[in-house]
Amino acid sequence: MNDYERIRDLIVYLDRNRHEQPGLENLAGYSGLSMFHLQRLFSRWAGITPKAFLKCLTVSHAKRLLRSGSSVLDASLESGLSGPGRLHDLCVSLESASPGEIKSGGAGWTIQAGFSETPFGDCLIAESPRGICHLSFVAGRDRNVEGELIRTDWPNAGLNWDDSFAARIAERLFVRSGQQQASAKLKAFVHGTDFQVRVWRALLSLPYGTLASYGNIASAIGSPESSRAVGTAVGQNRLACLIPCHRVIRSTGIIGDYRWGNERKKAIIAWETAET
């Protein structure tokens, strides 16, 4: 059995046994590899650790149960978790929100928001207590007008305006790859359907300076016939550049539409591909 087949079998095993929440020792026993070798091999082939992959499976399953009407406790136990607290931990680390917050529209939150200059024009950035929840290029800096973009997703949250906060985030986002410094990863909080989130996660896997077609993304999420739906989900991304929807073009090579303008999309692509 080659390495690809080992990792394929491990992924199938994790999916089938997510209720038992198997640990690294269980996986090592199943695969016949040492825990150290298994961890390195899995991370190299899958791009994330076995534990992180299991979290993805667990939270995805739990959210489907929640949307079908299950209580938080039932969703927790059906997902192989000890109780709502454990589900909360996994949702916060992966989705940056608890199950209750997913449904609340930001009730009880104060969202930090502000405007900043970027190489591609002014942008509006907003961060909830669980991560960046909005990033868009804007034509003006009218807080009443642009604030409605944030309230569309988080109608029950309060807004605290601070342009210096936005400038700090923009400084980390819009920097040449060779100038980047080690720092804590930015956390993103997205508001979308299961399908949209699958598409946005696929976008996050696109390497800097590369492009993919809508069909490529559809195949990557296991829905090769859903190119049109993928295009809709890409267009509904609310985190410009952070979730790199600008890296998706038509299969013919045409750049295609962009929520924040085709010319801006071309400029961002040129910015990234100039370094690769």
Summary of the structure (lengths in Angstrom):
residues: 276
radius of gyration: 20.0
end to end distance: 35.1
largest distance: 60.7
contacts: 816
relative contact order: 0.08
helix: 53%
strand: 11%
